[in-house]
């Protein structure tokens, strides 16, 4: 468990003793798309999440400045968002029983799985299909500016109800290609409750995945990404190109049983490690 300390300062909070927490490893490992480094500085990031604009700057070892941010906002919004009440040190100790996971967790020990908004995550991973992170961020930003509501220093993520009344022509400025029609189908099915996202936390994994796959363009990979990053379903294990290579090369017999209780978190360590080490698959 994190034993961090919070100190109010002008325009924000200084949070010290924040361990197992790396801004680039968390925010640039493919799980979110509305955070960017300020002037290319990976110790300083800004983004818009949970209806709020936030800047986070590392100011020393295990010390970070959150701005603008109150103690109440940090405890109610950013503590759950960054999964700060989860003991990642203990999870890494359990994963390191496996030599491959020992390498992966050692390479990026500051990764955490974010607890993002489910609808937003569904849309961003629809957009992510056959795409790169830079282009995904651009489409998502245009999407929010075009259909979102401006507030708190940025643009809120568009609601399903707002998007459901749009047309493909309305989405043309996004330059999202074939993904635009999938976004509209998602919005229409979520807005009408044909796909009721509020059911997902309680549904068994297979049923939750099948519900999301009622949306055109949502297959097992997008469904798993939505479950893991949007609903904190740690029983999900997304398999993209990198993870399929990793499983074929590194785990041809499947994951060891010791890893299975943490497979959602293990996936993110393994995904980032594999993506940064393509020589493993040559």
Buried (B, 14 or more C-beta within 10 A) or exposed (E): EBEBEBEEEEEBBBBBEBBBBBBBBBBBBBBBBBBBBEEEEBBBBBBBBBEBBBBBBBEEEBBBBBBBBEEEBBEEBBBBBBBBEBEBEEBBEBBBEBEBBEBBBEBBBBBBBBBBBBBBBBBBBBBBBEBEEEBBBBBBBBBBBBBBBEEBEBBBBBBBEBBBEBEEEBBEEBEBEEBBBBBBBBBBBBBEEEBEBEEBEEBEBEEBBEBBBEBBBBEBBBBBBBBBBBBBBBBBBBBBEBBEBBBEEBBEEEBBEBBEBBBBBBBBBBBBBBBBBEEBEE
